Amino acid sequence: MGIAGATALGSRRLSRPQTFAALNFAALTAHQYEEYEDPGYFPGQFNAGVLHSDKPDRYPLNTNTALIVNVPLAYTFYALPIAFPKHRVLGIAPVLFGFLQAAGHGTIFPRLAGDRYSPGFLASLLLHVPIGVNYLRALHAEEPIKRSDLAKAAAYNLAFAISSIAGPNILVKNKNSPYRFTAKQMGPHSPSGPAA
């Protein structure tokens, strides 16, 4: 709500691409809410359903790594195009990432986990995709998007995924971690059965 409010208050100072980049950042927070709170069982789906962890409430993803990935790293990734709008690649990359989120949560994660749904899909489909499409249109209206822009954004996206998503999950994973997910966050993948 804070991001959306700040965007509304500052909309006269922001370019159209910056406005859509800010909305995409707000969409990220809705996406994270869906993953971790309501319905909130993405951690269980990822650890148990996708990776078949024997300690799915804390390994390899745990609340510590989720915090590192989702707050300082992801927030920076999505805030950079607002702060530096002339660097088009910084804005295209989160848009592409949002499209990948829709594909991942829409088909890949549920299929691998044997689930019907993956928390994060609705926010990706209803927010990241339309906001991303409009960001690209606004950017293209200023100056045509080149193939080199897309290639650089794809490379930046890959670097972000490796360094800021996979990296923390590899470096901070711990089967004895005290940073555990709740039964609700494990959902149908809870070792004790689905949470009420």
N, C-alpha and C positions, 0 to 999 in steps of 0.2 A: 504494500500500500504506500509505503514511503517513497519507493522508486517511482510509482505511477503518479503520486502527488507532486514530487519534484519535477517530473517530466511535464506535467500539466502547467505548473507554475513557470517553468523555464522554456515553454514551447516556443515563445517568440524569439528566443535567442538561439534555439536549436535549428539546424537544417533538417529537412525531411529525413535524410538517412540517419542523422543523429537521433531524431525522435523515434524512428523505428528500431534503432539499436537499443535505445533506452527501454522501449516496450519489450524487446527481446530479452533484456536483462530481467525485467519484471516477470516475464514468462518463465524464466529459469527458476525463480523462487516458487512460482506455482507448481512447476514440474517437480522441484525438490519436495514440496509439501505433499504432493501426491505419492512420491516414492517412499517417503519416510513417515508420513503421518496418516493420511486418509486416501486410499486404503492402507498405505504405509508398509506393505510387506515385501517391497523390492529387495531389502537385504537378505531375507530368507530365500526368496526366489533365486537371487544371484548366487549366494553361497551354496545353498543346498541343491536347488533345482538345476542351475547351469553348471556350477563347478563341482558338485557332488562332494562337498566338504564333509569331513567327519566331525567337525566342530562348527557347524553353520551359524551359530549365534555370535561367533567372534573371529572366524577365519575363512578366507583371507581378509575379507572386508570386515572391519569392526567400527565401532562408533568413532574412534580416534581417526582412522584413515578416512572415514566418510566425512568427518569435519574438515580435515585437511584438504581433501579433494573438492568438496562442495562449497566451502566458504572462501578462504583466501585465493585459491587457485582458479576455481571456476568464476568467482565474482570478478577477479582481475581480467580474465579472458573475455568476459562479456562487457566489462566497463571500458576497456581500452578503446573500442570504436567510438564511444561517446566522447572521451577525452581527446582523442586524436583522429578526427573524422577524415582528414586528408589522406591518411594511410588506409586506403580502401581494403587492403587484404585483411586488416584487423577486424573489419566489419563483416566481410564475406565469410571468413572462417567460422564464427559462431552461428551464422545462418546455415552453413553447410552442416555444422554439428547438430543443429536443431532438426534438420531433415533426416540425418542419420539416427537421431534419437527416435523419431517417429517410426522409422523402419525397424530399429532394434527392439523398441517396446511393442511395436505392432505385430511383428512376426518372429523375429529371431529369439528373443528371451522367452516368450511363452511357449514356443515350439520346443526349445531345448529343455525347458523345465517341465513340460507336460501340462502347462496351465492354459486356461482360456484367455487370460488377461495379464498384462504386465503393468504395474503401477508406474505412471509416467507417460503412458500412451495418450490419454486424453489431452493433457497439457501440451504434448508435442504436436498432436494432430490439430487441435483447435487453436493453439497459440503460436508455437514456433513456426509451423508451416505457413499460415497466412501472413504472419508478421515478417517472416523471412522473404516470402515472395514480394511483399510490398517494399521491403528494404532494398531488394535487388532492383525493383522497378524505379524506385526513387534514385538510387545510385546511378542506374543506366540513364535516367533523364538528365542528370548532371553531366555525364560523360559516358559513352559506351563502355561496357565491361569487356575487357580483353580476355582472350584465352590465357594469357600469361598471368592475369589477376587471379583467375580461377585455379590455375596450376599452383601459384604461390600460396593461395588460401588453403588448398588441399594439403600442401606440404606443411604449412603452419598447423593445420588441424591435426595431422598425423603426429607432429612434434608435440603438440599439446596433449594428445591422447597418451603418448608414450611417457612423457615427462611428468604430467600432472594427474593422470588417472592410474595408469599401470604402475608408474614409479612409486608413489606412496604405498600402493597396495602390496608391492613387492618388498620395499624397504622396511615397512612398519608392521608387516604381517607377523602374527604371533599366536600360536595355538593356545597359549596360556594367558592371552590378553585379558585384563580385567574390564576392558571396554566392550561390553556385550550388548547385543540388541535385545529388545524386549520380546516376549512371546507374541505380542501384536505385530511387531516388525518382522517376525519370522512367519506369521500367517499360517497358511496351509503347510508350510515346510518346517514348522516347529517340531523338534524331536518328540515333544509330548503331545503332538496332535494339533489341529487347528485351534487358534486362539478364539476365545468367545467374543 
